[in-house]
Every structure is written in structure tokens, then in C-alpha cells.
Amino acid sequence: MLSTNFRRELKAKAHSLKPVVIIGQRGVTDSVLASITEALDAHELIKIRLPVGDRQEQPAQIEHIASSLGADVVGSIGRIAILYRKAIK
């Protein structure tokens, strides 16, 4: 769980980032999760773009991705989600 201050710092850092993973119409597949894992390992803080679809499904989709990968959801705006996972060194 991220503290409020740390979450605020991460949002500020993520502001200038571009989405590194774009989820297509097939949704969250194993290969998409692998791509997100690689991006988190490389950068710790990433943005992902969700597919066009039902807005009510997006929070559940974001939580599914985060819980599957052991990441924290920093925030989301529209179809963009910000994920953070501390790098293991």
C-alpha cells in the first residue's frame, strides 16, 4: 500500500510519461501481462493504455492487472492507468 505523499510524488513523475503498453481488443492476455512485467522491471513506474470499451469494467481490469503482477495502482485517468512496482535488486 502506498502512502498518500508517495502516491502524489509518483503521479507527478508519471505526468510526463507516455504509455509503454497498449492493451488491444483481445484484452489482458498472458503476452500483455509479460510486456507489463518487463516494463515494470525496467522502469518501476509506467503508464498503460486500456482498450476502448465499457468504462465500468476499467477499474476491475486495472485491479486485475495490478494484483496479478504485484503492482500498485497509482492512479487512472480515462483509459490511462499508472502502475508502480518497486524493482527487486
Backbone hydrogen bonds in HBPLUS format (Angstrom, degrees):
<---DONOR---> <-ACCEPTOR-->    atom                        ^
c    i                          cat <-CA-CA->   ^        H-A-AA   ^      H-
h    n   atom  resd res      DA  || num        DHA   H-A  angle D-A-AA Bond
n    s   type  num  typ     dist DA aas  dist angle  dist       angle   num
A0007-ARG N   A0003-SER O   2.90 MM   4  6.05 160.1  1.94 152.1 158.1     1
A0008-ARG N   A0004-THR O   3.00 MM   4  6.17 153.8  2.07 144.0 150.9     2
A0009-GLU N   A0005-ASN O   3.01 MM   4  6.32 154.5  2.07 146.8 153.4     3
A0010-LEU N   A0006-PHE O   2.92 MM   4  6.20 157.5  1.97 150.4 156.5     4
A0011-LYS N   A0007-ARG O   2.93 MM   4  6.18 156.0  1.99 149.2 155.6     5
A0012-ALA N   A0008-ARG O   3.07 MM   4  6.32 155.2  2.14 145.3 151.7     6
A0013-LYS N   A0009-GLU O   3.01 MM   4  6.31 155.8  2.07 147.9 154.3     7
A0014-ALA N   A0010-LEU O   2.87 MM   4  6.04 151.1  1.95 148.3 156.7     8
A0015-HIS N   A0011-LYS O   3.11 MM   4  6.17 122.8  2.46 138.8 151.4     9
A0015-HIS N   A0012-ALA O   3.37 MM   3  5.31 146.7  2.49  95.5 104.6    10
A0017-LEU N   A0014-ALA O   2.99 MM   3  5.13 152.4  2.06 108.8 117.7    11
A0020-VAL N   A0047-LYS O   2.94 MM  27  6.08 150.3  2.03 156.6 153.5    12
A0049-ARG N   A0021-VAL O   2.91 MM  28  6.40 158.6  1.95 155.3 162.5    13
A0023-ILE N   A0049-ARG O   2.85 MM  26  6.04 171.3  1.86 171.7 170.5    14
A0027-GLY N   A0024-GLY O   3.09 MM   3  5.68 160.8  2.12 115.0 121.1    15
A0033-LEU N   A0029-THR O   3.01 MM   4  6.33 161.8  2.04 152.9 157.5    16
A0034-ALA N   A0030-ASP O   2.93 MM   4  6.15 148.9  2.02 142.8 151.7    17
A0035-SER N   A0031-SER O   3.00 MM   4  6.21 150.6  2.08 139.8 147.2    18
A0036-ILE N   A0032-VAL O   2.92 MM   4  6.22 157.4  1.98 151.8 158.0    19
A0037-THR N   A0033-LEU O   2.90 MM   4  6.07 153.9  1.97 144.3 151.8    20
A0038-GLU N   A0034-ALA O   2.98 MM   4  6.24 160.2  2.02 147.8 152.4    21
A0039-ALA N   A0035-SER O   3.01 MM   4  6.23 160.4  2.05 147.1 152.5    22
A0040-LEU N   A0036-ILE O   2.88 MM   4  6.10 159.6  1.92 151.4 156.8    23
A0041-ASP N   A0037-THR O   2.89 MM   4  6.08 155.7  1.95 150.3 157.3    24
A0042-ALA N   A0038-GLU O   3.00 MM   4  6.19 146.6  2.12 143.6 152.5    25
A0043-HIS N   A0039-ALA O   2.85 MM   4  5.93 152.5  1.93 150.6 158.1    26
A0044-GLU N   A0040-LEU O   2.86 MM   4  4.56 150.8  1.94 122.8 130.8    27
A0085-ARG N   A0044-GLU O   2.94 MM  41  5.13 149.6  2.04 138.9 148.8    28
A0046-ILE N   A0083-LEU O   2.98 MM  37  5.47 163.2  2.01 155.5 161.1    29
A0083-LEU N   A0046-ILE O   2.90 MM  37  5.47 158.4  1.95 151.4 158.5    30
A0048-ILE N   A0081-ALA O   2.87 MM  33  5.35 154.1  1.93 150.8 159.1    31
A0081-ALA N   A0048-ILE O   2.92 MM  33  5.35 162.2  1.95 153.6 159.6    32
A0050-LEU N   A0079-ARG O   2.74 MM  29  5.08 170.8  1.75 158.7 162.0    33
A0057-GLU N   A0054-ASP O   3.17 MM   3  5.59 145.6  2.29 108.1 117.2    34
A0061-GLN N   A0057-GLU O   2.95 MM   4  6.15 154.0  2.02 154.1 162.6    35
A0062-ILE N   A0058-GLN O   2.88 MM   4  6.09 160.8  1.91 159.1 163.3    36
A0063-GLU N   A0059-PRO O   2.97 MM   4  6.15 163.9  2.00 148.1 152.5    37
A0064-HIS N   A0060-ALA O   2.91 MM   4  6.05 151.3  1.99 143.6 151.6    38
A0065-ILE N   A0061-GLN O   3.06 MM   4  6.33 160.0  2.11 147.8 152.3    39
A0066-ALA N   A0062-ILE O   2.95 MM   4  6.19 172.5  1.95 156.7 158.6    40
A0067-SER N   A0063-GLU O   2.87 MM   4  5.93 167.7  1.88 150.2 154.0    41
A0068-SER N   A0064-HIS O   2.97 MM   4  5.96 150.8  2.06 142.2 150.5    42
A0069-LEU N   A0065-ILE O   3.14 MM   4  6.30 140.7  2.30 146.1 155.7    43
A0070-GLY N   A0066-ALA O   2.91 MM   4  5.83 113.7  2.37 142.7 158.5    44
A0071-ALA N   A0066-ALA O   2.89 MM   5  4.67 158.1  1.93 141.7 143.0    45
A0072-ASP N   A0084-TYR O   2.73 MM  12  5.20 171.9  1.73 158.6 160.7    46
A0084-TYR N   A0072-ASP O   2.90 MM  12  5.20 153.4  1.97 149.9 157.5    47
A0074-VAL N   A0082-ILE O   2.85 MM   8  5.33 156.0  1.91 143.8 149.8    48
A0082-ILE N   A0075-GLY O   2.83 MM   7  5.32 166.1  1.85 163.5 159.6    49
A0077-ILE N   A0080-ILE O   2.88 MM   3  5.37 151.8  1.96 151.7 160.9    50
A0080-ILE N   A0077-ILE O   3.01 MM   3  5.37 166.2  2.03 133.2 135.1    51
